[in-house]
């Protein structure tokens, strides 16, 4: 049955909206991150994301220092602050075991915050793209979501770009967090050993 002439523009409009929606969501994510980054730069908050500042917070007040550490880690992950800065500060202030434990807690909370924030703004924009390579990657993610996230965490840890991509891939939050919880211990342990060795070598602490 042919579509009436007056319905064809509406149908084309709906198709256009569906095809442009993921790009609009990607643009919204870019604007969100840009505004957040500019706010941090202009407000002077970036000064709080130094290894020395985080180290001092732990030494001055342990409990509040942990809370500040978790909050800054979560915010820092959104504005491209490297995770090793937080881990180095924790290891130097608290030692290898406690520093690694606190960083593991903060890293997982940070990944959850980034996922929920980006998913809220960008939805599953990557899944809606008409891109063949992207679809192949998403098929692998769909087939083994927890294992895929686990492997990506071992390779890239809390890399913000990875968090953004996973948030917009359509993967479920439960699978995302299980893969993150299981994948983070190994790289954190390796970095803890490295920073502890470096601290002893250079007499830091």
Order of alpha helices (4+ residues) and beta strands (2+ residues): alpha-alpha-alpha-alpha-alpha-alpha-alpha-alpha-alpha-alpha
